[in-house]
Amino acid sequence: MFEPKNRAAASVLGWALLYWAAAYISLMLDDPLSHVGFVWFPAGVGVAAFLVSDYRRWPWLLAAFFIAHLIADINFGHDIPIAVPLAIITLTSDMATAWIVSRYAQNKDGLQIVLRWIVATFVISAVAAVLSAGWLTLFDNAPFDELVWVWWGAHASGVLYLTAVVMGLRGYQLGSTNTGTKAIVVGVASLILMVICAWLIFDAEQMDMTRRHAPWRATLVFALTGIPVVLAVVAAISCGNRMGSLALLCLGAIVIYHSSQGTGPFFLKSLRPGESLLLAQCYLVGTALLIVFLRVFTQTVKRYGGVREQRQETAFMYRLDATSGHMDWDGRIHEALGTDQETMSSATQILAMAHPDDRSALAAMLATDGDKSGGEQAAEFRLKSAATDWIRIRATAPVLISEPDKAILVGTWLVGQGGQS
């Protein structure tokens, strides 16, 4: 018991340190007197921590994040009476976002999980932005209409960008992935090229878009920003979520650093101080969501293709004469089972082909002395094929049709093409 408690405490402490580091970096990049920064990476750390942790650990994470939040505020000289309510609002919104995703992601596919995460982030961040901006307006005479948009943009982008990074680095998969040697080579090469291209593009101090002699320069620079995105996507698709998250992390570090230094395509002189950081985060969020959606799409296609391959079935309808035991089939079922037509015309011979463990169930289904009203459950059984393999068959519940001179049992068998076992 002692070791698991130590492990849980270490996990909470690790998340708290990561939260503090993200808060410190965010405030270092932009330290406004209004307590509202243009960058807020801790939101993504908080949501990711709640998502991967058991509900019983949430109160401890909440307390640890609150302390880390206040320490960061103290480091930058923020007024504690104002900072405490803001920390409570921020952490409550992070926990609410994680709770909605966890609560409604049960038995859902990857696309639904991602969409719920995005919608929850936008809606809850908007509510938290109104509360935070209202608090600052009430006690600090801050402009509400300006602060609410900055707070919402910084918080929502922090969640969408860094949650995707952290979840990927922890190995969270929306589907299985198999990475070969060639894929690893392609992924690593794409990551290296992405870092080089991103550094050259965003360290573009010489690309002054206000130069009158080169009005096309702005269009060119913005077009070049698509190159790192493509390379990051290639790395993610080739090597999986960890490589994709590493690419996002490297791209984010380069983009945020150069944008904060006043270089690169997102540093426009027409923008107010700090707004270039919001623009850079929109770029990172777009890249992160593109990678997430592509990973969901590729995994969904693989799973759907696998299900179709396994579940490819052909339906054969039969009519069984209860008196003679003769069976007539709509379709050439004998070819699908690798036997002859005469064998498939006799209920007795079909029962002899059945797997010993399934013979009694098949006999009960073909029996005509009970109530065959169609309310019975469908059944599965195995028949022996000419290739000495057992072919799995799904059968619908048969219906007994009474005629003046005889009784006819009618049903359908679904023969799987890839169902041998």
KAMO-V219908 format. One record per residue. N is the residue number from 1. NEAR is the number of other C-alpha atoms within 12 Angstrom. Layout:
N|NEAR / N|NEAR
This chain:
1|7 / 2|8 / 3|9 / 4|10 / 5|12 / 6|12 / 7|14 / 8|21 / 9|18 / 10|18 / 11|24 / 12|31 / 13|24 / 14|21 / 15|36 / 16|32 / 17|27 / 18|30 / 19|40 / 20|33 / 21|25 / 22|31 / 23|42 / 24|28 / 25|27 / 26|37 / 27|34 / 28|25 / 29|30 / 30|31 / 31|26 / 32|23 / 33|20 / 34|32 / 35|39 / 36|41 / 37|37 / 38|43 / 39|46 / 40|46 / 41|48 / 42|45 / 43|50 / 44|43 / 45|43 / 46|52 / 47|48 / 48|41 / 49|45 / 50|40 / 51|34 / 52|29 / 53|25 / 54|19 / 55|18 / 56|13 / 57|25 / 58|30 / 59|19 / 60|24 / 61|40 / 62|35 / 63|24 / 64|30 / 65|41 / 66|34 / 67|27 / 68|32 / 69|42 / 70|32 / 71|27 / 72|34 / 73|34 / 74|22 / 75|20 / 76|24 / 77|20 / 78|24 / 79|23 / 80|20 / 81|19 / 82|28 / 83|31 / 84|27 / 85|25 / 86|33 / 87|39 / 88|26 / 89|32 / 90|45 / 91|41 / 92|32 / 93|38 / 94|46 / 95|41 / 96|32 / 97|41 / 98|40 / 99|30 / 100|27 / 101|31 / 102|28 / 103|20 / 104|20 / 105|22 / 106|14 / 107|12 / 108|16 / 109|22 / 110|30 / 111|25 / 112|23 / 113|26 / 114|33 / 115|23 / 116|27 / 117|38 / 118|32 / 119|21 / 120|32 / 121|38 / 122|29 / 123|23 / 124|36 / 125|42 / 126|29 / 127|27 / 128|39 / 129|35 / 130|30 / 131|28 / 132|42 / 133|36 / 134|26 / 135|30 / 136|31 / 137|23 / 138|15 / 139|20 / 140|21 / 141|15 / 142|21 / 143|21 / 144|25 / 145|18 / 146|24 / 147|33 / 148|32 / 149|29 / 150|38 / 151|41 / 152|37 / 153|40 / 154|44 / 155|50 / 156|45 / 157|42 / 158|46 / 159|49 / 160|49 / 161|46 / 162|43 / 163|42 / 164|49 / 165|41 / 166|41 / 167|35 / 168|31 / 169|24 / 170|22 / 171|22 / 172|26 / 173|28 / 174|30 / 175|24 / 176|21 / 177|24 / 178|17 / 179|20 / 180|13 / 181|12 / 182|14 / 183|21 / 184|23 / 185|18 / 186|26 / 187|33 / 188|29 / 189|23 / 190|32 / 191|37 / 192|24 / 193|25 / 194|39 / 195|32 / 196|22 / 197|28 / 198|39 / 199|30 / 200|26 / 201|32 / 202|39 / 203|29 / 204|30 / 205|22 / 206|18 / 207|29 / 208|27 / 209|26 / 210|19 / 211|12 / 212|11 / 213|11 / 214|14 / 215|14 / 216|16 / 217|21 / 218|26 / 219|18 / 220|19 / 221|31 / 222|26 / 223|16 / 224|24 / 225|32 / 226|25 / 227|28 / 228|37 / 229|37 / 230|32 / 231|35 / 232|49 / 233|38 / 234|35 / 235|38 / 236|45 / 237|36 / 238|33 / 239|35 / 240|40 / 241|42 / 242|34 / 243|41 / 244|46 / 245|40 / 246|36 / 247|46 / 248|49 / 249|33 / 250|30 / 251|45 / 252|40 / 253|30 / 254|31 / 255|43 / 256|43 / 257|30 / 258|28 / 259|38 / 260|36 / 261|23 / 262|30 / 263|30 / 264|37 / 265|41 / 266|42 / 267|36 / 268|28 / 269|18 / 270|12 / 271|14 / 272|17 / 273|24 / 274|33 / 275|31 / 276|34 / 277|41 / 278|39 / 279|30 / 280|40 / 281|40 / 282|29 / 283|30 / 284|40 / 285|36 / 286|26 / 287|39 / 288|43 / 289|35 / 290|27 / 291|39 / 292|42 / 293|27 / 294|30 / 295|38 / 296|31 / 297|23 / 298|25 / 299|26 / 300|23 / 301|19 / 302|19 / 303|21 / 304|18 / 305|14 / 306|15 / 307|16 / 308|16 / 309|15 / 310|18 / 311|21 / 312|21 / 313|25 / 314|25 / 315|23 / 316|29 / 317|26 / 318|33 / 319|31 / 320|35 / 321|27 / 322|28 / 323|19 / 324|18 / 325|27 / 326|25 / 327|31 / 328|29 / 329|28 / 330|21 / 331|21 / 332|22 / 333|34 / 334|25 / 335|20 / 336|31 / 337|36 / 338|23 / 339|23 / 340|18 / 341|22 / 342|19 / 343|27 / 344|35 / 345|26 / 346|27 / 347|33 / 348|23 / 349|22 / 350|33 / 351|29 / 352|22 / 353|30 / 354|29 / 355|26 / 356|17 / 357|17 / 358|26 / 359|25 / 360|19 / 361|22 / 362|32 / 363|26 / 364|21 / 365|36 / 366|39 / 367|28 / 368|28 / 369|16 / 370|18 / 371|19 / 372|25 / 373|17 / 374|19 / 375|12 / 376|18 / 377|16 / 378|21 / 379|26 / 380|28 / 381|35 / 382|35 / 383|39 / 384|30 / 385|30 / 386|17 / 387|14 / 388|16 / 389|19 / 390|27 / 391|32 / 392|32 / 393|37 / 394|32 / 395|31 / 396|29 / 397|30 / 398|33 / 399|31 / 400|29 / 401|22 / 402|20 / 403|12 / 404|7 / 405|10 / 406|16 / 407|24 / 408|29 / 409|38 / 410|32 / 411|32 / 412|33 / 413|36 / 414|32 / 415|36 / 416|31 / 417|25 / 418|22 / 419|28 / 420|24 / 421|19
